[in-house]
Amino acid sequence: MNIDNLVTMANQIGTFFASYPDPREGRTEIANHLQRFWAPRMRSRLFSHIDDTQGEGLSRMVIEALLEHRREHMPPPPPGGDAG
């Protein structure tokens, strides 16, 4: 999927959850939404975008949500990949 589309969709999700009175809860809900409704490949592409470009185009809240919850929401490496 095109990264521009992923960035747009992630920012739309971020805009919705930015209305939460507690910003921490909003960031958690962004991460939970992406975990529940986005394919692992889509999440992986978004994390790569953050790693490669510091999240160019993503809202600060979305970047913070992804980085805060990366460990629990990062898709596992593909089978046969180098584990370390």
Phi and psi restraints in degrees (range 20) as a CNS / XPLOR table:
assign (resid 1 and name C) (resid 2 and name N)
       (resid 2 and name CA) (resid 2 and name C) 1.0 -63.3 20.0 2
assign (resid 2 and name N) (resid 2 and name CA)
       (resid 2 and name C) (resid 3 and name N) 1.0 131.0 20.0 2
assign (resid 2 and name C) (resid 3 and name N)
       (resid 3 and name CA) (resid 3 and name C) 1.0 -62.2 20.0 2
assign (resid 3 and name N) (resid 3 and name CA)
       (resid 3 and name C) (resid 4 and name N) 1.0 -33.1 20.0 2
assign (resid 3 and name C) (resid 4 and name N)
       (resid 4 and name CA) (resid 4 and name C) 1.0 -62.1 20.0 2
assign (resid 4 and name N) (resid 4 and name CA)
       (resid 4 and name C) (resid 5 and name N) 1.0 -39.0 20.0 2
assign (resid 4 and name C) (resid 5 and name N)
       (resid 5 and name CA) (resid 5 and name C) 1.0 -67.0 20.0 2
assign (resid 5 and name N) (resid 5 and name CA)
       (resid 5 and name C) (resid 6 and name N) 1.0 -40.9 20.0 2
assign (resid 5 and name C) (resid 6 and name N)
       (resid 6 and name CA) (resid 6 and name C) 1.0 -63.8 20.0 2
assign (resid 6 and name N) (resid 6 and name CA)
       (resid 6 and name C) (resid 7 and name N) 1.0 -41.9 20.0 2
assign (resid 6 and name C) (resid 7 and name N)
       (resid 7 and name CA) (resid 7 and name C) 1.0 -62.1 20.0 2
assign (resid 7 and name N) (resid 7 and name CA)
       (resid 7 and name C) (resid 8 and name N) 1.0 -45.2 20.0 2
assign (resid 7 and name C) (resid 8 and name N)
       (resid 8 and name CA) (resid 8 and name C) 1.0 -60.4 20.0 2
assign (resid 8 and name N) (resid 8 and name CA)
       (resid 8 and name C) (resid 9 and name N) 1.0 -47.5 20.0 2
assign (resid 8 and name C) (resid 9 and name N)
       (resid 9 and name CA) (resid 9 and name C) 1.0 -64.7 20.0 2
assign (resid 9 and name N) (resid 9 and name CA)
       (resid 9 and name C) (resid 10 and name N) 1.0 -42.5 20.0 2
assign (resid 9 and name C) (resid 10 and name N)
       (resid 10 and name CA) (resid 10 and name C) 1.0 -63.0 20.0 2
assign (resid 10 and name N) (resid 10 and name CA)
       (resid 10 and name C) (resid 11 and name N) 1.0 -40.3 20.0 2
assign (resid 10 and name C) (resid 11 and name N)
       (resid 11 and name CA) (resid 11 and name C) 1.0 -66.4 20.0 2
assign (resid 11 and name N) (resid 11 and name CA)
       (resid 11 and name C) (resid 12 and name N) 1.0 -35.5 20.0 2
assign (resid 11 and name C) (resid 12 and name N)
       (resid 12 and name CA) (resid 12 and name C) 1.0 -64.1 20.0 2
assign (resid 12 and name N) (resid 12 and name CA)
       (resid 12 and name C) (resid 13 and name N) 1.0 -41.6 20.0 2
assign (resid 12 and name C) (resid 13 and name N)
       (resid 13 and name CA) (resid 13 and name C) 1.0 -63.8 20.0 2
assign (resid 13 and name N) (resid 13 and name CA)
       (resid 13 and name C) (resid 14 and name N) 1.0 -43.9 20.0 2
assign (resid 13 and name C) (resid 14 and name N)
       (resid 14 and name CA) (resid 14 and name C) 1.0 -60.5 20.0 2
assign (resid 14 and name N) (resid 14 and name CA)
       (resid 14 and name C) (resid 15 and name N) 1.0 -40.3 20.0 2
assign (resid 14 and name C) (resid 15 and name N)
       (resid 15 and name CA) (resid 15 and name C) 1.0 -62.0 20.0 2
assign (resid 15 and name N) (resid 15 and name CA)
       (resid 15 and name C) (resid 16 and name N) 1.0 -41.4 20.0 2
assign (resid 15 and name C) (resid 16 and name N)
       (resid 16 and name CA) (resid 16 and name C) 1.0 -61.5 20.0 2
assign (resid 16 and name N) (resid 16 and name CA)
       (resid 16 and name C) (resid 17 and name N) 1.0 -50.4 20.0 2
assign (resid 16 and name C) (resid 17 and name N)
       (resid 17 and name CA) (resid 17 and name C) 1.0 -77.9 20.0 2
assign (resid 17 and name N) (resid 17 and name CA)
       (resid 17 and name C) (resid 18 and name N) 1.0 -12.5 20.0 2
assign (resid 17 and name C) (resid 18 and name N)
       (resid 18 and name CA) (resid 18 and name C) 1.0 -65.9 20.0 2
assign (resid 18 and name N) (resid 18 and name CA)
       (resid 18 and name C) (resid 19 and name N) 1.0 -18.2 20.0 2
assign (resid 18 and name C) (resid 19 and name N)
       (resid 19 and name CA) (resid 19 and name C) 1.0 -76.9 20.0 2
assign (resid 19 and name N) (resid 19 and name CA)
       (resid 19 and name C) (resid 20 and name N) 1.0 -9.8 20.0 2
assign (resid 19 and name C) (resid 20 and name N)
       (resid 20 and name CA) (resid 20 and name C) 1.0 -64.1 20.0 2
assign (resid 20 and name N) (resid 20 and name CA)
       (resid 20 and name C) (resid 21 and name N) 1.0 138.2 20.0 2
assign (resid 20 and name C) (resid 21 and name N)
       (resid 21 and name CA) (resid 21 and name C) 1.0 -62.1 20.0 2
assign (resid 21 and name N) (resid 21 and name CA)
       (resid 21 and name C) (resid 22 and name N) 1.0 -33.0 20.0 2
assign (resid 21 and name C) (resid 22 and name N)
       (resid 22 and name CA) (resid 22 and name C) 1.0 -100.6 20.0 2
assign (resid 22 and name N) (resid 22 and name CA)
       (resid 22 and name C) (resid 23 and name N) 1.0 108.9 20.0 2
assign (resid 22 and name C) (resid 23 and name N)
       (resid 23 and name CA) (resid 23 and name C) 1.0 -58.1 20.0 2
assign (resid 23 and name N) (resid 23 and name CA)
       (resid 23 and name C) (resid 24 and name N) 1.0 -33.9 20.0 2
assign (resid 23 and name C) (resid 24 and name N)
       (resid 24 and name CA) (resid 24 and name C) 1.0 -64.3 20.0 2
assign (resid 24 and name N) (resid 24 and name CA)
       (resid 24 and name C) (resid 25 and name N) 1.0 -43.0 20.0 2
assign (resid 24 and name C) (resid 25 and name N)
       (resid 25 and name CA) (resid 25 and name C) 1.0 -63.3 20.0 2
assign (resid 25 and name N) (resid 25 and name CA)
       (resid 25 and name C) (resid 26 and name N) 1.0 -40.1 20.0 2
assign (resid 25 and name C) (resid 26 and name N)
       (resid 26 and name CA) (resid 26 and name C) 1.0 -59.8 20.0 2
assign (resid 26 and name N) (resid 26 and name CA)
       (resid 26 and name C) (resid 27 and name N) 1.0 -44.2 20.0 2
assign (resid 26 and name C) (resid 27 and name N)
       (resid 27 and name CA) (resid 27 and name C) 1.0 -64.0 20.0 2
assign (resid 27 and name N) (resid 27 and name CA)
       (resid 27 and name C) (resid 28 and name N) 1.0 -39.9 20.0 2
assign (resid 27 and name C) (resid 28 and name N)
       (resid 28 and name CA) (resid 28 and name C) 1.0 -63.1 20.0 2
assign (resid 28 and name N) (resid 28 and name CA)
       (resid 28 and name C) (resid 29 and name N) 1.0 -42.1 20.0 2
assign (resid 28 and name C) (resid 29 and name N)
       (resid 29 and name CA) (resid 29 and name C) 1.0 -68.7 20.0 2
assign (resid 29 and name N) (resid 29 and name CA)
       (resid 29 and name C) (resid 30 and name N) 1.0 -33.5 20.0 2
assign (resid 29 and name C) (resid 30 and name N)
       (resid 30 and name CA) (resid 30 and name C) 1.0 -59.5 20.0 2
assign (resid 30 and name N) (resid 30 and name CA)
       (resid 30 and name C) (resid 31 and name N) 1.0 -51.8 20.0 2
assign (resid 30 and name C) (resid 31 and name N)
       (resid 31 and name CA) (resid 31 and name C) 1.0 -61.3 20.0 2
assign (resid 31 and name N) (resid 31 and name CA)
       (resid 31 and name C) (resid 32 and name N) 1.0 -42.3 20.0 2
assign (resid 31 and name C) (resid 32 and name N)
       (resid 32 and name CA) (resid 32 and name C) 1.0 -63.8 20.0 2
assign (resid 32 and name N) (resid 32 and name CA)
       (resid 32 and name C) (resid 33 and name N) 1.0 -41.4 20.0 2
assign (resid 32 and name C) (resid 33 and name N)
       (resid 33 and name CA) (resid 33 and name C) 1.0 -61.1 20.0 2
assign (resid 33 and name N) (resid 33 and name CA)
       (resid 33 and name C) (resid 34 and name N) 1.0 -46.6 20.0 2
assign (resid 33 and name C) (resid 34 and name N)
       (resid 34 and name CA) (resid 34 and name C) 1.0 -63.5 20.0 2
assign (resid 34 and name N) (resid 34 and name CA)
       (resid 34 and name C) (resid 35 and name N) 1.0 -36.8 20.0 2
assign (resid 34 and name C) (resid 35 and name N)
       (resid 35 and name CA) (resid 35 and name C) 1.0 -65.7 20.0 2
assign (resid 35 and name N) (resid 35 and name CA)
       (resid 35 and name C) (resid 36 and name N) 1.0 -42.9 20.0 2
assign (resid 35 and name C) (resid 36 and name N)
       (resid 36 and name CA) (resid 36 and name C) 1.0 -73.3 20.0 2
assign (resid 36 and name N) (resid 36 and name CA)
       (resid 36 and name C) (resid 37 and name N) 1.0 -39.5 20.0 2
assign (resid 36 and name C) (resid 37 and name N)
       (resid 37 and name CA) (resid 37 and name C) 1.0 -113.4 20.0 2
assign (resid 37 and name N) (resid 37 and name CA)
       (resid 37 and name C) (resid 38 and name N) 1.0 -9.2 20.0 2
assign (resid 37 and name C) (resid 38 and name N)
       (resid 38 and name CA) (resid 38 and name C) 1.0 -105.1 20.0 2
assign (resid 38 and name N) (resid 38 and name CA)
       (resid 38 and name C) (resid 39 and name N) 1.0 140.7 20.0 2
assign (resid 38 and name C) (resid 39 and name N)
       (resid 39 and name CA) (resid 39 and name C) 1.0 -65.6 20.0 2
assign (resid 39 and name N) (resid 39 and name CA)
       (resid 39 and name C) (resid 40 and name N) 1.0 150.3 20.0 2
assign (resid 39 and name C) (resid 40 and name N)
       (resid 40 and name CA) (resid 40 and name C) 1.0 -52.3 20.0 2
assign (resid 40 and name N) (resid 40 and name CA)
       (resid 40 and name C) (resid 41 and name N) 1.0 -38.4 20.0 2
assign (resid 40 and name C) (resid 41 and name N)
       (resid 41 and name CA) (resid 41 and name C) 1.0 -62.7 20.0 2
assign (resid 41 and name N) (resid 41 and name CA)
       (resid 41 and name C) (resid 42 and name N) 1.0 -37.1 20.0 2
assign (resid 41 and name C) (resid 42 and name N)
       (resid 42 and name CA) (resid 42 and name C) 1.0 -66.9 20.0 2
assign (resid 42 and name N) (resid 42 and name CA)
       (resid 42 and name C) (resid 43 and name N) 1.0 -44.6 20.0 2
assign (resid 42 and name C) (resid 43 and name N)
       (resid 43 and name CA) (resid 43 and name C) 1.0 -64.3 20.0 2
assign (resid 43 and name N) (resid 43 and name CA)
       (resid 43 and name C) (resid 44 and name N) 1.0 -42.0 20.0 2
assign (resid 43 and name C) (resid 44 and name N)
       (resid 44 and name CA) (resid 44 and name C) 1.0 -60.4 20.0 2
assign (resid 44 and name N) (resid 44 and name CA)
       (resid 44 and name C) (resid 45 and name N) 1.0 -41.7 20.0 2
assign (resid 44 and name C) (resid 45 and name N)
       (resid 45 and name CA) (resid 45 and name C) 1.0 -62.8 20.0 2
assign (resid 45 and name N) (resid 45 and name CA)
       (resid 45 and name C) (resid 46 and name N) 1.0 -39.2 20.0 2
assign (resid 45 and name C) (resid 46 and name N)
       (resid 46 and name CA) (resid 46 and name C) 1.0 -67.9 20.0 2
assign (resid 46 and name N) (resid 46 and name CA)
       (resid 46 and name C) (resid 47 and name N) 1.0 -41.9 20.0 2
assign (resid 46 and name C) (resid 47 and name N)
       (resid 47 and name CA) (resid 47 and name C) 1.0 -63.7 20.0 2
assign (resid 47 and name N) (resid 47 and name CA)
       (resid 47 and name C) (resid 48 and name N) 1.0 -39.9 20.0 2
assign (resid 47 and name C) (resid 48 and name N)
       (resid 48 and name CA) (resid 48 and name C) 1.0 -62.3 20.0 2
assign (resid 48 and name N) (resid 48 and name CA)
       (resid 48 and name C) (resid 49 and name N) 1.0 -39.3 20.0 2
assign (resid 48 and name C) (resid 49 and name N)
       (resid 49 and name CA) (resid 49 and name C) 1.0 -62.2 20.0 2
assign (resid 49 and name N) (resid 49 and name CA)
       (resid 49 and name C) (resid 50 and name N) 1.0 -41.2 20.0 2
assign (resid 49 and name C) (resid 50 and name N)
       (resid 50 and name CA) (resid 50 and name C) 1.0 -64.6 20.0 2
assign (resid 50 and name N) (resid 50 and name CA)
       (resid 50 and name C) (resid 51 and name N) 1.0 -44.0 20.0 2
assign (resid 50 and name C) (resid 51 and name N)
       (resid 51 and name CA) (resid 51 and name C) 1.0 -64.4 20.0 2
assign (resid 51 and name N) (resid 51 and name CA)
       (resid 51 and name C) (resid 52 and name N) 1.0 -40.4 20.0 2
assign (resid 51 and name C) (resid 52 and name N)
       (resid 52 and name CA) (resid 52 and name C) 1.0 -82.3 20.0 2
assign (resid 52 and name N) (resid 52 and name CA)
       (resid 52 and name C) (resid 53 and name N) 1.0 -32.7 20.0 2
assign (resid 52 and name C) (resid 53 and name N)
       (resid 53 and name CA) (resid 53 and name C) 1.0 -129.5 20.0 2
assign (resid 53 and name N) (resid 53 and name CA)
       (resid 53 and name C) (resid 54 and name N) 1.0 10.7 20.0 2
assign (resid 53 and name C) (resid 54 and name N)
       (resid 54 and name CA) (resid 54 and name C) 1.0 60.4 20.0 2
assign (resid 54 and name N) (resid 54 and name CA)
       (resid 54 and name C) (resid 55 and name N) 1.0 25.9 20.0 2
assign (resid 54 and name C) (resid 55 and name N)
       (resid 55 and name CA) (resid 55 and name C) 1.0 78.9 20.0 2
assign (resid 55 and name N) (resid 55 and name CA)
       (resid 55 and name C) (resid 56 and name N) 1.0 32.3 20.0 2
assign (resid 55 and name C) (resid 56 and name N)
       (resid 56 and name CA) (resid 56 and name C) 1.0 -46.4 20.0 2
assign (resid 56 and name N) (resid 56 and name CA)
       (resid 56 and name C) (resid 57 and name N) 1.0 125.6 20.0 2
assign (resid 56 and name C) (resid 57 and name N)
       (resid 57 and name CA) (resid 57 and name C) 1.0 91.1 20.0 2
assign (resid 57 and name N) (resid 57 and name CA)
       (resid 57 and name C) (resid 58 and name N) 1.0 -19.1 20.0 2
assign (resid 57 and name C) (resid 58 and name N)
       (resid 58 and name CA) (resid 58 and name C) 1.0 -81.4 20.0 2
assign (resid 58 and name N) (resid 58 and name CA)
       (resid 58 and name C) (resid 59 and name N) 1.0 146.3 20.0 2
assign (resid 58 and name C) (resid 59 and name N)
       (resid 59 and name CA) (resid 59 and name C) 1.0 -68.1 20.0 2
assign (resid 59 and name N) (resid 59 and name CA)
       (resid 59 and name C) (resid 60 and name N) 1.0 154.1 20.0 2
assign (resid 59 and name C) (resid 60 and name N)
       (resid 60 and name CA) (resid 60 and name C) 1.0 -57.6 20.0 2
assign (resid 60 and name N) (resid 60 and name CA)
       (resid 60 and name C) (resid 61 and name N) 1.0 -40.5 20.0 2
assign (resid 60 and name C) (resid 61 and name N)
       (resid 61 and name CA) (resid 61 and name C) 1.0 -63.7 20.0 2
assign (resid 61 and name N) (resid 61 and name CA)
       (resid 61 and name C) (resid 62 and name N) 1.0 -40.0 20.0 2
assign (resid 61 and name C) (resid 62 and name N)
       (resid 62 and name CA) (resid 62 and name C) 1.0 -66.7 20.0 2
assign (resid 62 and name N) (resid 62 and name CA)
       (resid 62 and name C) (resid 63 and name N) 1.0 -44.8 20.0 2
assign (resid 62 and name C) (resid 63 and name N)
       (resid 63 and name CA) (resid 63 and name C) 1.0 -59.4 20.0 2
assign (resid 63 and name N) (resid 63 and name CA)
       (resid 63 and name C) (resid 64 and name N) 1.0 -47.9 20.0 2
assign (resid 63 and name C) (resid 64 and name N)
       (resid 64 and name CA) (resid 64 and name C) 1.0 -60.8 20.0 2
assign (resid 64 and name N) (resid 64 and name CA)
       (resid 64 and name C) (resid 65 and name N) 1.0 -41.9 20.0 2
assign (resid 64 and name C) (resid 65 and name N)
       (resid 65 and name CA) (resid 65 and name C) 1.0 -60.9 20.0 2
assign (resid 65 and name N) (resid 65 and name CA)
       (resid 65 and name C) (resid 66 and name N) 1.0 -45.6 20.0 2
assign (resid 65 and name C) (resid 66 and name N)
       (resid 66 and name CA) (resid 66 and name C) 1.0 -67.3 20.0 2
assign (resid 66 and name N) (resid 66 and name CA)
       (resid 66 and name C) (resid 67 and name N) 1.0 -42.2 20.0 2
assign (resid 66 and name C) (resid 67 and name N)
       (resid 67 and name CA) (resid 67 and name C) 1.0 -69.4 20.0 2
assign (resid 67 and name N) (resid 67 and name CA)
       (resid 67 and name C) (resid 68 and name N) 1.0 -39.0 20.0 2
assign (resid 67 and name C) (resid 68 and name N)
       (resid 68 and name CA) (resid 68 and name C) 1.0 -64.5 20.0 2
assign (resid 68 and name N) (resid 68 and name CA)
       (resid 68 and name C) (resid 69 and name N) 1.0 -32.5 20.0 2
assign (resid 68 and name C) (resid 69 and name N)
       (resid 69 and name CA) (resid 69 and name C) 1.0 -113.0 20.0 2
assign (resid 69 and name N) (resid 69 and name CA)
       (resid 69 and name C) (resid 70 and name N) 1.0 17.2 20.0 2
assign (resid 69 and name C) (resid 70 and name N)
       (resid 70 and name CA) (resid 70 and name C) 1.0 -58.1 20.0 2
assign (resid 70 and name N) (resid 70 and name CA)
       (resid 70 and name C) (resid 71 and name N) 1.0 -45.8 20.0 2
assign (resid 70 and name C) (resid 71 and name N)
       (resid 71 and name CA) (resid 71 and name C) 1.0 -57.8 20.0 2
assign (resid 71 and name N) (resid 71 and name CA)
       (resid 71 and name C) (resid 72 and name N) 1.0 -43.3 20.0 2
assign (resid 71 and name C) (resid 72 and name N)
       (resid 72 and name CA) (resid 72 and name C) 1.0 -84.6 20.0 2
assign (resid 72 and name N) (resid 72 and name CA)
       (resid 72 and name C) (resid 73 and name N) 1.0 -15.4 20.0 2
assign (resid 72 and name C) (resid 73 and name N)
       (resid 73 and name CA) (resid 73 and name C) 1.0 -114.9 20.0 2
assign (resid 73 and name N) (resid 73 and name CA)
       (resid 73 and name C) (resid 74 and name N) 1.0 -5.6 20.0 2
assign (resid 73 and name C) (resid 74 and name N)
       (resid 74 and name CA) (resid 74 and name C) 1.0 -72.4 20.0 2
assign (resid 74 and name N) (resid 74 and name CA)
       (resid 74 and name C) (resid 75 and name N) 1.0 128.3 20.0 2
assign (resid 74 and name C) (resid 75 and name N)
       (resid 75 and name CA) (resid 75 and name C) 1.0 -62.1 20.0 2
assign (resid 75 and name N) (resid 75 and name CA)
       (resid 75 and name C) (resid 76 and name N) 1.0 149.3 20.0 2
assign (resid 75 and name C) (resid 76 and name N)
       (resid 76 and name CA) (resid 76 and name C) 1.0 -66.5 20.0 2
assign (resid 76 and name N) (resid 76 and name CA)
       (resid 76 and name C) (resid 77 and name N) 1.0 157.1 20.0 2
assign (resid 76 and name C) (resid 77 and name N)
       (resid 77 and name CA) (resid 77 and name C) 1.0 -64.7 20.0 2
assign (resid 77 and name N) (resid 77 and name CA)
       (resid 77 and name C) (resid 78 and name N) 1.0 154.9 20.0 2
assign (resid 77 and name C) (resid 78 and name N)
       (resid 78 and name CA) (resid 78 and name C) 1.0 -64.0 20.0 2
assign (resid 78 and name N) (resid 78 and name CA)
       (resid 78 and name C) (resid 79 and name N) 1.0 151.3 20.0 2
assign (resid 78 and name C) (resid 79 and name N)
       (resid 79 and name CA) (resid 79 and name C) 1.0 -55.8 20.0 2
assign (resid 79 and name N) (resid 79 and name CA)
       (resid 79 and name C) (resid 80 and name N) 1.0 139.7 20.0 2
assign (resid 79 and name C) (resid 80 and name N)
       (resid 80 and name CA) (resid 80 and name C) 1.0 82.7 20.0 2
assign (resid 80 and name N) (resid 80 and name CA)
       (resid 80 and name C) (resid 81 and name N) 1.0 0.2 20.0 2
assign (resid 80 and name C) (resid 81 and name N)
       (resid 81 and name CA) (resid 81 and name C) 1.0 -74.9 20.0 2
assign (resid 81 and name N) (resid 81 and name CA)
       (resid 81 and name C) (resid 82 and name N) 1.0 162.7 20.0 2
assign (resid 81 and name C) (resid 82 and name N)
       (resid 82 and name CA) (resid 82 and name C) 1.0 -73.2 20.0 2
assign (resid 82 and name N) (resid 82 and name CA)
       (resid 82 and name C) (resid 83 and name N) 1.0 118.2 20.0 2
assign (resid 82 and name C) (resid 83 and name N)
       (resid 83 and name CA) (resid 83 and name C) 1.0 -84.8 20.0 2
assign (resid 83 and name N) (resid 83 and name CA)
       (resid 83 and name C) (resid 84 and name N) 1.0 -3.0 20.0 2
